[in-house]
Amino acid sequence: MWVKAIRVHELGDPKVLSWEEVEIGEPNEGEIRIKNKAIGVNYVDIYYRTGLHRAPLPFIPGKEAVGVVSAVGPGVTSFKVGDVVGYADNPMGSYAEEQIIPASVAIPIPPAIDYKTAASVLLKGMTAYVLVRQAFKVQRGHTVLVHAAAGGVGSLLCQWANALGATVIGTVSTEEKAAQATQDGCQHVIVYTMEDFVTRVTEITSGLGVHVVYDAVGKDTFKGSLACLMPRGCMISYGQSSGSRPDPVRLSDLAPKSLILGRPGLMHYTTNRNELLLAASEVFASVMAGVLQVRANHVYLLSEAARAHTDLEARRTSGSIVLVPDSQWL
Ligand SMILES: NC(=O)c1ccc[n+]([C@@H]2O[C@H](COP(=O)([O-])OP(=O)(O)OC[C@H]3O[C@@H](n4cnc5c(N)ncnc54)[C@H](OP(=O)(O)O)[C@@H]3O)[C@@H](O)[C@H]2O)c1
């Protein structure tokens, strides 16, 4: 079967995202084909496009989509044509009108959640779940620092940490993003492009520091994040939007305050179907209970994926970004 898709033949800037016809075949044993209705854009898509993360060329990028099952392969009993499902993280290849995936990674989408909302929250929401409930268990009374608080993951992370009873401090680059972060439960917002966030965190916490920092900005914030932690605090590094250095971390940087450092990835917390469905159900339950407001702030045609990448890299976006296949655009 031939579909329209975005494909990468060489690594580079957003111009390498090529809109073309691609043969995807038919589902084999244990596989299903999904007609994508909404495709989530994640910062990790940029890492693959630029080569920070490696995939064999050519490849179809994208790690998240929601759609309708359009074909099932031999041996599949858990899904039928017409079911609404989503998938996140692996396998890559969601920037396409249709994609074939193993049935074992498909997640049923509750009828109360529409396509765009589901594609905005599945990967980012499960990441937020891992961060606040698994990698570091946020509790009432904790003070939490979240960088890029108005971003896709950041928005959900702040809301979830706030709902768990933490005092949330968020950093953002603009006043507009600061307003969103406040709505998302940040009691304190620092515009880190204008203020020194370490100084501000010290003032806000009266010199005590925070229990945990969630840092996916990386190079520009890592050292300052360590400085914001209280003794025995926990540094959760989960991404590198500003670049991947300062690796390698010097263990001696952790010693003066007995700090704990973690580098969690969603895939290691969704290693089997039970873990995957538990993470997804926690996210969907939080959305349906109103604990998480999902911000599908930016919607682009799939053929315009390059524009979405340009805006995401330029820090012009907040909340989630969704691509809609051109044939599905209403
Ligand atoms: N470990 C995992 O399993 C996992 C899973 C999902 C996502 N992640 C990571 O989580 C992070 C957020 O992902 P996302 O998709 O939700 O993206 P996002 O947060 O919506 O976008 C990235 C944000 O990072 C901030 N930023 C700071 N310095 C930047 C720079 N030099 N260039 C670009 N952005 C910069 C910007 O916010 P300001 O303008 O407010 O600074 C920007 O909006 C990424 O680092 C991603 O790799 C990790």
The ligand as a Gaussian input file, in Angstrom:
#p B3LYP/6-31G(d) Opt

LIG

0 1
 N       13.094000      11.203000      28.600000
 C       11.973000      10.986000      27.943000
 O       11.449000       9.870000      27.887000
 C       11.322000      12.130000      27.222000
 C       10.049000      11.995000      26.673000
 C        9.465000      13.096000      26.051000
 C       10.165000      14.298000      25.984000
 N       11.415000      14.372000      26.487000
 C       12.182000      15.632000      26.429000
 O       11.379000      16.639000      26.994000
 C       11.721000      17.887000      26.406000
 C       10.452000      18.601000      26.006000
 O        9.885000      17.960000      24.879000
 P        8.621000      18.592000      24.167000
 O        8.376000      17.776000      22.962000
 O        7.549000      18.786000      25.168000
 O        9.183000      20.022000      23.698000
 P        8.820000      21.481000      24.277000
 O        9.119000      21.524000      25.746000
 O        7.449000      21.834000      23.860000
 O        9.830000      22.402000      23.476000
 C       11.109000      22.626000      23.938000
 C       11.173000      23.862000      24.862000
 O       12.463000      23.893000      25.430000
 C       12.770000      25.228000      25.755000
 N       14.147000      25.560000      25.321000
 C       15.102000      26.070000      26.116000
 N       16.215000      26.285000      25.428000
 C       15.967000      25.922000      24.161000
 C       16.754000      25.940000      22.970000
 N       18.024000      26.384000      22.957000
 N       16.195000      25.503000      21.828000
 C       14.933000      25.033000      21.818000
 N       14.133000      25.006000      22.929000
 C       14.656000      25.451000      24.092000
 C       11.750000      26.122000      25.055000
 O       10.874000      26.629000      26.059000
 P       11.160000      28.166000      26.563000
 O       10.961000      29.010000      25.337000
 O       10.146000      28.407000      27.606000
 O       12.569000      28.170000      27.061000
 C       11.018000      25.186000      24.128000
 O        9.676000      25.583000      23.917000
 C       12.686000      17.578000      25.268000
 O       13.990000      17.833000      25.699000
 C       12.477000      16.106000      25.024000
 O       13.606000      15.492000      24.490000
 C       12.009000      13.319000      27.104000

